[in-house]
Amino acid sequence: MNPEAIINSQLRDDELRAILSKLETDKDKEVFGLVCKRWLFLQSTERKKLCARAGPHMLRKMAARFTRLKDLDLSQSASRSFYPGVTDSDLSVIALGFSDLCFLHLQ
């Protein structure tokens, strides 16, 4: 039997989240998500900070994936060269999609 399947059948999501919370480095947290799709999903939902290149379409995808994000940095976004400033549509997506957001970096 596949050892990964045994682990996944024994550990509940809250137990995996507890393990993830004990990992100290960002690298370790990233590697956690490489185990399987379930672990990647849990890692994504627990992520608190994200620096990204994103226009309106990608913001929607990010909001669906990173549901507990607290800090979003779009200041280095190359796509912003195509969108001078932040549009009302961008802000709507951010406001509706990132309900836990505390910090938004645009410049």
Backbone torsions as a table, in degrees:
resi	resn	phi	psi	omega
1	MET	NA	146.4	180.0
2	ASN	-68.8	122.2	-179.1
3	PRO	-58.4	-34.2	179.0
4	GLU	-61.0	-41.2	180.0
5	ALA	-63.6	-37.0	179.2
6	ILE	-65.0	-46.2	179.3
7	ILE	-60.7	-46.4	-177.1
8	ASN	-65.9	-30.4	179.3
9	SER	-78.8	-20.2	-176.8
10	GLN	-94.4	-31.5	-175.1
11	LEU	-99.3	130.3	175.5
12	ARG	-82.5	165.4	-179.0
13	ASP	-58.5	-41.2	-179.1
14	ASP	-65.4	-32.0	176.6
15	GLU	-70.5	-40.3	176.8
16	LEU	-65.9	-38.1	176.8
17	ARG	-63.4	-37.3	177.7
18	ALA	-64.1	-41.0	176.8
19	ILE	-63.2	-47.0	180.0
20	LEU	-58.9	-39.0	-178.7
21	SER	-67.0	-22.0	179.4
22	LYS	-82.4	-15.3	179.1
23	LEU	-72.1	132.5	-171.5
24	GLU	-93.1	-37.2	-174.8
25	THR	-98.4	152.0	176.9
26	ASP	-60.4	-36.6	179.4
27	LYS	-61.2	-45.2	178.6
28	ASP	-62.2	-39.3	179.1
29	LYS	-66.7	-36.6	176.8
30	GLU	-66.3	-42.4	-179.6
31	VAL	-65.0	-34.2	177.2
32	PHE	-51.5	-42.3	-177.9
33	GLY	-72.0	-8.6	-179.6
34	LEU	-85.6	-7.1	-176.4
35	VAL	-64.5	-50.9	179.7
36	CYS	-167.1	175.1	-177.3
37	LYS	-62.1	-37.7	179.5
38	ARG	-61.7	-45.7	-179.1
39	TRP	-67.9	-36.2	176.6
40	LEU	-63.1	-42.9	178.2
41	PHE	-60.5	-46.3	179.6
42	LEU	-63.4	-41.3	178.5
43	GLN	-61.9	-42.8	-179.7
44	SER	-63.1	-42.5	-177.6
45	THR	-71.4	-20.5	179.7
46	GLU	-93.0	-7.6	-177.2
47	ARG	-66.1	134.8	-176.8
48	LYS	-105.1	-27.8	-175.9
49	LYS	-132.2	142.0	-179.6
50	LEU	-148.0	131.1	170.3
51	CYS	-106.9	127.4	-173.5
52	ALA	-147.4	160.1	169.6
53	ARG	-103.1	115.3	-173.5
54	ALA	-151.7	135.4	168.4
55	GLY	-102.3	-171.5	-175.1
56	PRO	-57.9	-43.2	-178.2
57	HIS	-64.2	-45.6	-178.4
58	MET	-68.8	-32.7	177.0
59	LEU	-58.3	-40.3	178.6
60	ARG	-62.8	-43.4	179.5
61	LYS	-64.7	-40.9	179.5
62	MET	-65.2	-40.0	179.9
63	ALA	-62.2	-36.7	178.8
64	ALA	-70.9	-32.7	-176.0
65	ARG	-87.7	-42.9	-174.3
66	PHE	-104.4	76.2	-169.3
67	THR	-74.9	-17.4	-178.3
68	ARG	-115.1	23.5	-177.6
69	LEU	-63.7	133.3	179.0
70	LYS	-109.0	-25.5	-173.6
71	ASP	-135.4	115.3	-178.9
72	LEU	-118.7	122.2	-178.8
73	ASP	-113.0	110.0	176.7
74	LEU	-108.5	9.9	-172.6
75	SER	-66.1	-27.1	-179.1
76	GLN	-99.6	14.5	-174.2
77	SER	-71.3	118.4	177.3
78	ALA	-65.3	-31.1	-179.0
79	SER	-65.8	-20.2	179.0
80	ARG	-65.6	-18.9	176.8
81	SER	-66.2	-24.9	176.8
82	PHE	-85.5	-20.2	-179.5
83	TYR	-122.2	88.8	-178.2
84	PRO	-63.5	114.3	-176.6
85	GLY	81.4	-175.4	179.8
86	VAL	-105.4	130.9	-178.6
87	THR	-83.3	163.5	175.0
88	ASP	-60.5	-35.9	178.3
89	SER	-62.8	-42.3	177.0
90	ASP	-59.3	-47.8	-178.4
91	LEU	-64.4	-35.6	176.6
92	SER	-62.8	-46.4	179.1
93	VAL	-60.8	-44.5	-179.5
94	ILE	-63.9	-46.3	-178.2
95	ALA	-64.3	-41.7	-178.3
96	LEU	-79.4	-34.7	-172.7
97	GLY	-88.2	-29.8	-175.8
98	PHE	-112.4	76.0	-173.4
99	SER	-67.7	-22.8	179.8
100	ASP	-95.4	1.9	-173.8
101	LEU	-62.8	130.9	177.5
102	CYS	-112.1	-33.0	-176.2
103	PHE	-128.6	132.6	176.6
104	LEU	-129.6	117.3	-178.7
105	HIS	-104.4	119.6	-178.2
106	LEU	-111.9	-22.1	179.3
107	GLN	-132.8	NA	NA
